[in-house]
């Protein structure tokens, strides 16, 4: 454990997601259960953007942006979006770091981001069509 973490000064990875999307909600619930120790220790948190729609306005992220793709802020306050959030979650999940290593590798990262974005676009349109706002 790093000195900062031992003193409780490390900010968590804060993941913002759309709980009204059944696919997003199920995926985050699954990951949260795998990260229970980190959640309890305050090293990662998952928040519903629908409860604080302007939470990431300082980054220029709209509510629809966050409903379309995962958004997160890391320990340094940097904004992560889309596939980069998924990769960071996998890095922090015991037994899933290998997924981040493969999909986040230099030759794969652009393909991973492209695939994530296309899936997110389809899911966003599906949710919108079904009135999940």
C-alpha distance (Angstrom), angle and dihedral (degrees) to the residues before:
residue distance angle dihedral
X1 . . .
X2 3.81 . .
X3 3.81 119.5 .
X4 3.81 91.9 -113.3
X5 3.78 91.1 51.0
X6 3.81 91.6 48.6
X7 3.81 89.4 54.0
X8 3.79 91.4 47.9
X9 3.81 94.6 -118.8
X10 3.79 97.7 120.3
X11 3.80 111.5 106.7
X12 3.78 113.9 -135.1
X13 3.75 128.8 -117.2
X14 3.80 99.7 -99.2
X15 3.80 113.5 -154.6
X16 3.80 119.1 -163.6
X17 3.79 117.3 -160.3
X18 3.81 142.8 159.3
X19 3.81 111.1 -99.2
X20 3.82 89.9 -173.5
X21 3.81 89.7 68.5
X22 3.82 106.3 83.1
X23 3.82 92.9 -153.3
X24 3.83 93.4 48.8
X25 3.79 93.1 44.2
X26 3.81 93.5 49.5
X27 3.81 92.1 47.0
X28 3.79 93.6 50.5
X29 3.81 92.9 44.6
X30 3.82 88.0 53.1
X31 3.82 93.1 49.8
X32 3.82 93.0 43.0
X33 3.81 89.5 56.2
X34 3.81 89.6 52.9
X35 3.82 90.2 48.2
X36 3.80 96.7 45.2
X37 3.81 95.1 128.2
X38 3.81 91.9 49.1
X39 3.82 91.2 47.0
X40 3.81 91.9 49.1
X41 3.81 90.3 47.6
X42 3.81 90.9 50.2
X43 3.82 95.6 -117.8
X44 3.79 93.1 122.0
X45 3.78 132.0 20.5
X46 3.78 133.4 -174.2
X47 3.81 117.4 -149.3
X48 3.79 132.8 -173.2
X49 3.81 109.5 -122.1
X50 3.80 89.7 -155.5
X51 3.82 89.5 69.6
X52 3.84 93.4 52.0
X53 3.82 106.2 23.1
X54 3.81 94.1 173.1
X55 3.81 95.5 47.4
X56 3.81 94.3 114.5
X57 3.81 98.9 31.0
X58 3.82 89.4 113.8
X59 3.82 86.2 67.6
X60 3.80 92.5 47.8
X61 3.82 92.0 -108.9
X62 3.80 114.1 145.5
X63 3.78 125.5 -152.0
X64 3.82 89.8 -104.9
X65 3.83 90.2 50.9
X66 3.79 89.7 57.1
X67 3.79 93.5 42.1
X68 3.81 87.9 53.2
X69 3.83 98.4 46.9
X70 3.79 136.4 13.7
X71 3.80 113.3 -98.5
X72 3.79 127.7 -166.7
X73 3.76 141.9 170.0
X74 3.77 117.9 -138.5
X75 3.79 130.8 -147.3
X76 3.81 92.1 -80.3
X77 3.80 92.9 50.3
X78 3.82 93.3 -106.2
X79 3.81 117.3 147.7
X80 3.81 117.6 -121.4
X81 3.81 121.1 -167.9
X82 3.79 136.3 -165.4
X83 3.78 118.0 -32.6
X84 3.80 90.7 10.7
X85 3.81 88.9 63.7
X86 3.80 92.2 48.9
X87 3.81 90.5 49.3
X88 3.80 91.7 50.2
X89 3.80 91.6 49.5
X90 3.82 90.6 50.6
X91 3.83 90.3 48.8
X92 3.80 88.6 57.1
X93 3.80 96.4 44.0
X94 3.78 116.3 92.5
X95 3.80 109.6 -116.8
X96 3.82 94.6 12.3
X97 3.79 102.2 77.6
X98 3.78 88.6 98.2
X99 3.82 89.5 64.7
X100 3.80 90.2 56.3
X101 3.80 90.6 45.7
X102 3.79 92.7 55.2
X103 3.81 100.6 37.3
X104 3.80 92.8 39.3
X105 3.82 96.0 48.3
X106 3.80 116.6 122.4
X107 3.79 94.3 -105.2
X108 3.82 94.3 44.3
X109 3.80 104.8 39.5
X110 3.81 97.2 86.1
X111 3.82 91.2 47.7
X112 3.82 90.7 47.3
X113 3.81 91.2 51.5
X114 3.80 91.9 46.2
X115 3.82 93.2 49.7
X116 3.82 92.4 45.3
X117 3.81 91.9 49.6
X118 3.81 93.6 49.5
X119 3.81 91.6 48.7
X120 3.82 90.1 46.6
X121 3.81 90.8 51.0
X122 3.81 92.0 52.3
X123 3.81 92.8 45.1
X124 3.82 91.8 47.6
X125 3.82 91.5 51.4
X126 3.82 90.7 47.3
X127 3.82 91.8 50.8
X128 3.78 91.4 46.7
X129 3.82 91.6 49.8
X130 3.82 88.9 52.2
X131 3.83 94.2 47.0
X132 3.80 96.8 -116.2
X133 3.80 97.0 161.4
